[in-house]
Amino acid sequence: MLSETPSTNGELLIEQGDLAGRKYRYEASVCKNPTCHCERVTLKFFSEMRETRPATSDSVCLDMDLERREIANLKDLKADPSTRALAYAVAAETGDEEWNQLRRIYWALKQYWTEHSDLEQAEVSFPPDILDGSMVAYYHVFPFARRIEFIHEQKTWAFDDQYCLNPRCSCQQAALTFLRLRQEPGRQLLRPTRAVYYGYGDGKISQVETGEDAQYSLPDLLESLKKARGDLDSLLAKRHALLRHLCGRDLKRRSRQTSQRIHPSTGKLGRNDPCQCGSGKKWKRCCGPWLEERAGLCGFALMLSREGFAQT
């Protein structure tokens, strides 16, 4: 549905009511934030298309809420007689098939903007236990990123990659979970199968976890994936560096918020006060010592520089 422009064009034929038989041209758009889960599609309808004259530039915008399956701005459109009839007609004739098509359009456009955005500038809030070594999935941060698929033993597979973002850790590993795609027509549900810690720096496998498809060999799965993506190691390294960069920026933002919190009795931040990163720990047991020792995120920035993030 997508060409070079991030919009989906189409035509709408009203089949019932006072507008029955009238045809409208529309353009679909979504928000450009690659991390946003708004589930909204804006349909911009242009004046009806008639053979006797070209369509004018007048337009009506309907905010389609995919989660609730309703027109979010219907109440506002009711006040204008020129938009009320079209809004009611679309609301009445949008069934399951149309809502499913809108969801496909939504995913296609969000995927487009994920691939055409500067991901380094994305606004991301990471979980408060990130300093404890909790893993973060790339697709959790960028849910609309295109899945990487490959063929293994005549079946279609994908993978989920997670990373440690603790700024004190310099590991070069990714936790890979291999997912087998269902083969039923019209269904592409992902089934978790096997997981492994993979060193993208040295190619080593460690801490293998057995899943429901233990009959599949992990080395063979990795080999099939590498055949499909010869740049797998560099891809994982770039993803890890990107998430570290975003996490570091988020930690720096939290540290600024923490430094602005003044203890009422001493005029300074209390070491026993709750850390403002949201971890639930005391300031002295969480971000405080690390931030004081590192003078912000200088050490983290140097680590990123050594890994070549600035050149990627």
Number of C-alpha atoms within 10 A of each C-alpha: 11 12 7 6 8 19 18 17 15 13 14 15 16 18 14 13 12 11 14 11 11 15 17 19 18 21 15 22 19 21 17 16 16 24 21 16 11 12 17 21 22 20 22 18 22 19 17 21 17 11 7 6 8 10 15 10 8 10 17 16 17 23 18 23 19 18 11 10 15 15 21 16 14 17 11 10 20 15 10 10 9 11 17 16 16 21 19 15 17 17 16 12 13 15 11 10 9 11 17 14 10 22 19 13 20 23 18 20 26 27 20 21 21 21 14 12 13 10 17 11 10 16 16 15 14 17 14 16 16 18 17 13 14 15 17 20 20 18 15 13 19 18 18 22 19 15 13 12 16 19 15 17 10 7 11 15 23 18 20 18 23 22 24 23 25 19 22 13 12 13 15 18 25 26 23 19 20 24 20 23 17 15 11 8 6 7 9 12 12 14 16 17 19 23 20 21 19 22 18 18 14 10 12 10 17 12 10 14 13 14 14 10 14 11 10 15 11 18 11 12 18 19 14 16 21 14 13 15 14 11 11 15 18 13 13 22 21 16 18 24 23 18 23 22 20 21 21 21 20 16 23 16 13 17 19 12 12 18 12 10 14 12 12 9 8 8 9 12 19 17 15 11 15 18 23 21 23 13 17 14 17 17 20 15 15 21 20 18 13 15 16 10 11 11 10 16 19 12 15 20 18 11 18 19 13 10 16 13 18 10 6 10
